Amino acid sequence: MTEARPGEIKALAGARAIPPLILVLYHFCEGHHYRNFKPFDLLVGHGYLWVEFFFALSGFILTYVYGARAAAFWRGSTYKDFLIARLSRLYPLHLAMLLFILVLMLVLNEIADATHTLSIYQEKYHPIVTWPSFVANLFLVQAWNILPTLTWNGASWFVSVLFLLCLLFPVYLQLAHGGWLSAIGMIAAGMAGLAYLSFTGKHGLDITFHNGIYRGMSAFAVGVGMCVLYGKTKPFADRLPDIAISAFQLVILVWWGYGTFDNGWSHTTRDFYSVAPMLWLVFALSFDRGFLARFFQTAPLLALGEWSYAIYMGQTVWLQLIRMAERYYPWDATVFGQPFGAVIWWPEPFALLAVCTAWGALLCVTIEIPANRALRRFFAR
C-alpha cells in the first residue's frame, strides 16, 4: 500500500513564476549593459541569487512529497523510482536544448563559412561548445567542478547540480529525520554554507560551474530543514488568523526589499544578506495563506510557474540569437529623431522577455510535459 501524495501548496507553485523572468533580464543585462535606472538595475543585478530560492524550494518540495517515505529510500525500489521520476522531469528539456544549441552552432558556422564571416561561436569571446563538454552535459555532470567554464546551454549548470542533489537526497532525508533539532540544524548549516561562500567568493554567490555544487547543497539543506520546520509549526500556524500570516510575509518582503535595493551592488560579499530573505520566503509561503500567498495563487502566476523551468532552460537560445541579430541592427539610423540604439534601449530586454516566456510555454507543452509523461509510463511498464 502506497501513502497518499500530500496536497499541492499552490503559493509555492506560483512562486516559481517570477524568478525565471528576472534571470532572463539578468543574463541579458550582464551581456548588453544595465539600463542606468537604479531600481531596475538593482532588482535585475541581484537576479542570479534567485537560483538559491529554487534550490531551497526544491529541497522543501521533495521533502514535503517524500519525507514520509524516508526509510524506504534505503530499501526496495523507492530510490530508483525517485530518480526516474526526477530525471523524467528534468532531462528531456535539458537534452532538447542541448541538441538545439548544437544545431544552432552548426547552422551559424555554416552560414559564416559561406559568407566569409564569423559566427558567434567562432569569435574571440564565444560561447563554449567543445565536444568533451558536450559529453559532460549529456551525463549532467558539467557543473561538478570538472570544467573551467560554462558550456553549451549555460543555464543547465543548475540542472547538473540539482541532479547531484537528487542523488544525495536520501542522505538529506536521513539528516532531516530528527524533528526540531534537525530542522534548526539543517537551516543553520545551509545558511552558514551560503555565508561562507558569499564572504569568501570573488564574485559573491555568483558561483556556477566551479563550486556551484556547494552553493546548491547549502540552499537545498535550508529547504529541507524548512520543510521539517513547516511540519512542526503548521498545527500552530493553522490556528493563527490570516492577518498574522500576512504580517509575517510582509516582514519577509520588506527584508527582501532591503537586501535587494539598499544593500549595494551585487556580486559582492554582501550577497548573503540579499539571499537570506529569499530563502525564508519559501517558508513564509508554505502555509498557503496570507496576502502574498494569495497573489501567487492567481491563475497567471500558476501558469507561469508551470512554464518556469522551460523559460529558464530555453533562454540561452534567444540570448545567443539576439547576440547574432545585433550585428545587423541599423545602429547608424535615426528613428523619430533619436539614434536607433536609444530607441531600442528599453524595448529590447522586455521584447526578449516576452519571446522567452512564449518560447518557454511552447517548450513546456510540446516537450517537457509530454516527455515526462511518456518516460514515466515507459518505466512504469
C-alpha positions in Angstrom: 0.0 0.0 0.0 1.4 3.4 -1.0 1.0 6.5 1.0 -1.1 9.3 -0.5 0.8 12.2 -2.1 0.4 15.3 0.0 -1.7 18.1 -1.4 -0.1 20.8 -3.6 1.0 24.1 -2.0 -0.3 26.5 -4.6 1.5 29.5 -3.3 4.9 27.7 -3.8 3.8 26.6 -7.3 3.0 30.2 -8.3 6.2 31.5 -6.6 8.2 29.8 -9.3 6.8 32.3 -11.8 8.8 35.5 -11.3 12.4 34.4 -10.7 13.0 33.0 -14.2 11.8 36.3 -15.7 14.3 38.2 -13.6 17.0 35.7 -14.5 16.3 36.3 -18.2 16.7 40.0 -17.7 19.8 39.4 -15.6 21.5 37.4 -18.3 20.6 39.9 -21.0 21.9 42.9 -18.9 25.1 41.1 -18.0 25.9 40.8 -21.7 24.3 44.0 -23.0 24.7 46.5 -20.2 22.3 47.5 -17.5 19.7 50.2 -18.1 21.1 53.0 -15.9 17.9 53.1 -13.8 18.8 52.2 -10.3 15.7 50.3 -9.1 15.6 48.2 -12.2 19.3 47.6 -12.2 19.4 46.6 -8.5 16.4 44.2 -9.0 17.9 42.6 -12.1 21.5 42.8 -10.9 20.7 40.5 -8.0 18.8 38.1 -10.2 21.3 35.3 -10.1 20.5 34.9 -6.4 17.1 33.6 -7.2 18.8 30.3 -8.0 19.2 29.9 -4.2 15.4 30.2 -4.0 14.9 27.4 -6.5 17.4 25.1 -4.7 15.7 25.8 -1.4 12.3 25.3 -3.0 13.4 22.0 -4.5 14.6 20.8 -1.1 11.4 21.8 0.5 9.0 20.3 -2.1 11.0 17.0 -2.4 11.0 16.6 1.4 7.3 17.5 1.6 6.4 14.9 -1.0 8.9 12.1 0.0 9.5 12.8 3.7 7.1 10.2 4.9 9.0 7.6 2.9 12.4 8.4 4.2 13.1 4.9 5.5 12.0 3.3 2.2 14.8 5.1 0.3 17.3 2.6 1.9 15.5 -0.5 0.7 13.4 -1.7 -2.3 12.9 0.4 -5.4 11.9 3.7 -3.9 15.2 5.4 -4.6 15.3 4.1 -8.1 11.7 5.2 -8.7 12.5 8.6 -7.3 15.5 9.1 -9.6 13.4 8.0 -12.6 10.7 10.5 -11.7 13.2 13.4 -11.3 15.1 12.6 -14.4 11.9 12.2 -16.4 11.1 15.7 -15.3 14.5 17.3 -15.7 16.3 15.5 -18.5 14.1 15.8 -21.7 14.1 19.5 -21.8 17.8 19.7 -20.9 18.6 17.3 -23.8 16.3 19.1 -26.2 18.0 22.5 -25.5 21.5 20.9 -25.7 20.7 19.5 -29.2 19.0 22.7 -30.2 22.2 24.7 -29.5 24.2 22.0 -31.3 22.1 22.5 -34.4 22.2 26.3 -34.0 26.0 26.2 -33.8 26.3 24.0 -36.9 23.9 26.2 -38.9 25.5 29.5 -37.9 29.0 28.2 -38.5 28.0 27.0 -42.0 26.4 30.4 -42.8 29.6 32.1 -41.5 31.8 29.9 -43.7 29.7 30.5 -46.7 29.7 34.3 -46.3 33.3 34.5 -45.1 32.3 36.0 -41.7 32.5 34.7 -38.2 29.6 33.2 -36.2 29.2 34.0 -32.5 30.8 30.5 -31.9 33.9 31.5 -33.8 34.6 34.9 -32.2 37.3 35.6 -29.8 34.9 35.6 -26.9 32.4 32.9 -27.9 30.0 30.5 -26.2 32.0 27.4 -25.2 30.8 24.5 -27.2 33.5 21.8 -27.1 32.9 18.1 -27.6 34.2 17.0 -24.2 31.9 19.4 -22.5 29.0 18.1 -24.8 29.6 14.7 -23.3 29.7 16.1 -19.8 26.3 17.8 -20.5 24.9 14.5 -21.8 25.6 12.9 -18.4 24.6 16.0 -16.4 27.9 16.4 -14.7 29.1 19.6 -16.3 28.8 21.6 -13.1 30.6 19.1 -10.9 33.9 21.0 -10.8 35.2 19.2 -13.9 35.1 22.0 -16.5 36.7 25.5 -16.4 33.7 27.4 -17.9 30.0 27.3 -18.5 29.3 25.4 -21.7 26.6 24.9 -24.3 23.4 25.8 -22.5 25.0 27.7 -19.7 21.8 27.8 -17.7 21.8 24.0 -17.4 24.5 24.2 -14.7 21.6 24.4 -12.3 20.2 21.1 -13.6 23.5 19.5 -13.2 23.7 20.5 -9.5 20.1 19.6 -9.0 20.8 16.1 -10.4 23.6 15.7 -7.8 21.2 16.8 -5.1 18.7 14.2 -6.2 21.4 11.6 -5.9 22.2 12.8 -2.4 18.6 13.2 -1.4 18.3 10.1 0.8 21.2 11.5 2.9 19.3 14.8 3.4 16.1 12.8 4.3 18.1 10.9 6.9 19.5 14.1 8.4 16.0 15.6 8.5 14.6 12.7 10.5 15.1 14.3 13.9 12.3 16.8 14.5 13.1 20.3 15.7 16.8 19.7 16.2 17.2 18.5 12.6 15.1 21.5 11.2 17.2 24.1 13.1 20.5 22.3 12.4 19.9 22.0 8.7 18.8 25.5 8.2 21.7 26.8 10.2 24.2 24.6 8.4 22.8 25.6 5.0 22.8 29.3 5.9 26.4 29.0 7.2 27.5 27.4 4.0 26.0 30.2 1.9 27.5 32.8 4.2 30.9 31.2 3.8 30.6 31.1 0.0 29.4 34.7 -0.1 32.1 36.1 2.2 35.0 34.3 0.5 33.9 34.3 -3.1 35.4 36.7 -5.6 32.0 37.4 -7.1 29.8 36.8 -4.1 27.3 34.0 -4.7 27.6 34.1 -8.4 29.1 30.6 -8.4 28.2 28.1 -11.2 30.4 25.6 -12.9 33.0 25.8 -10.1 31.7 25.2 -6.6 28.1 25.6 -7.7 27.6 22.2 -6.1 28.3 23.6 -2.7 26.0 26.6 -3.4 23.2 24.1 -4.3 23.9 21.8 -1.4 23.7 24.6 1.1 20.5 26.2 -0.2 18.9 22.7 -0.6 19.7 21.9 3.0 17.9 25.1 4.1 14.8 24.0 2.1 14.8 20.5 3.6 15.1 22.0 7.1 12.4 24.5 6.4 10.1 21.6 5.4 10.7 19.9 8.7 10.1 23.2 10.5 6.9 23.6 8.5 5.6 20.2 9.6 6.3 21.1 13.3 4.8 24.6 13.1 1.8 24.0 10.8 -0.7 23.0 13.6 0.1 26.2 15.4 0.1 28.3 12.2 -3.3 26.9 11.3 -4.8 28.4 14.4 -3.4 31.8 13.7 -5.6 34.4 12.0 -4.9 35.2 8.3 -3.6 38.7 9.3 -0.8 37.1 11.3 0.5 35.1 8.3 0.2 38.2 6.2 2.2 40.2 8.7 5.0 37.5 8.6 5.0 37.6 4.8 5.2 41.4 4.9 8.2 41.2 7.2 10.0 38.8 4.7 9.0 41.1 1.8 10.4 44.2 3.5 13.6 42.3 4.4 14.0 41.1 0.8 13.4 44.7 -0.4 16.1 46.0 1.9 18.5 43.2 0.9 17.9 44.0 -2.8 17.6 47.7 -3.0 19.6 49.0 0.0 22.5 46.5 0.1 24.7 47.9 -2.6 25.6 46.4 -5.9 25.6 42.6 -6.5 28.5 40.2 -6.9 30.0 41.2 -3.5 30.5 39.6 -0.1 27.1 41.2 0.9 25.2 38.7 -1.4 24.3 36.6 1.6 22.3 39.5 3.1 20.2 39.6 -0.1 19.7 35.9 -0.4 18.7 35.1 3.2 15.1 36.6 2.9 14.6 34.8 -0.5 15.1 31.5 1.3 12.7 32.4 4.2 10.2 33.4 1.5 9.8 29.6 0.9 8.8 29.1 4.5 6.5 32.1 4.6 4.5 30.9 1.6 4.4 27.3 2.6 1.2 27.7 4.8 -0.7 28.7 1.6 -2.3 31.7 3.4 -1.7 35.4 3.6 -1.8 38.2 1.1 1.4 37.2 -0.7 0.3 33.6 -0.9 -3.0 34.7 -2.5 -1.0 36.8 -5.0 1.0 33.7 -6.1 -2.2 31.6 -6.2 -3.6 33.6 -9.1 -4.1 31.8 -12.4 -1.5 33.8 -14.5 1.3 33.2 -11.9 0.3 29.5 -11.6 0.6 29.2 -15.4 4.0 31.0 -15.4 5.1 28.8 -12.6 4.3 25.7 -14.7 6.4 27.1 -17.5 9.2 28.4 -15.3 11.6 25.5 -15.9 11.1 25.8 -19.6 11.6 29.6 -19.6 14.8 29.2 -17.6 16.2 26.4 -19.8 15.1 27.9 -23.1 16.5 31.4 -22.6 20.1 30.7 -23.8 19.0 30.1 -27.4 17.4 33.6 -27.6 20.3 35.2 -25.8 22.7 33.8 -28.4 20.3 34.6 -31.3 20.0 38.2 -30.1 23.8 38.5 -29.9 23.9 37.4 -33.6 21.0 39.7 -34.6 22.6 42.8 -33.1 25.2 42.6 -35.8 22.5 43.6 -38.3 20.8 46.3 -36.3 20.8 49.7 -38.1 22.9 51.3 -35.4 23.6 54.4 -37.6 19.9 55.0 -38.3 17.8 57.7 -36.7 14.3 56.8 -35.6 11.8 59.6 -34.5 14.8 61.9 -34.3 16.7 59.6 -31.9 19.6 57.2 -32.5 18.4 53.7 -33.1 20.3 52.4 -30.0 18.5 54.9 -27.8 15.1 53.9 -29.2 15.6 50.1 -28.5 17.3 50.6 -25.2 14.3 49.8 -23.1 12.1 47.8 -25.5 14.8 45.2 -26.3 15.1 43.4 -22.9 11.3 43.3 -22.5 10.8 42.0 -26.0 13.3 39.3 -25.2 11.4 38.6 -22.0 8.2 38.2 -24.0 9.8 35.9 -26.5 11.4 33.8 -23.8 8.1 33.5 -22.0 6.2 32.4 -25.1 9.1 30.0 -26.0 9.0 28.5 -22.5 5.3 27.9 -22.8 5.8 26.2 -26.1 8.6 24.0 -24.8 6.6 23.1 -21.7 3.5 21.9 -23.6 5.4 20.3 -26.5 8.4 18.7 -24.9 8.6 19.0 -21.1 5.1 17.7 -20.1 4.7 15.0 -22.9 8.2 13.7 -22.5 7.8 13.5 -18.7 4.5 11.6 -19.1 5.9 9.2 -21.8 9.0 8.4 -19.8 7.1 7.7 -16.6 4.7 5.4 -18.5 7.6 3.6 -20.1 9.4 3.0 -16.8 6.1 2.1 -15.1 5.8 -0.8 -17.5 
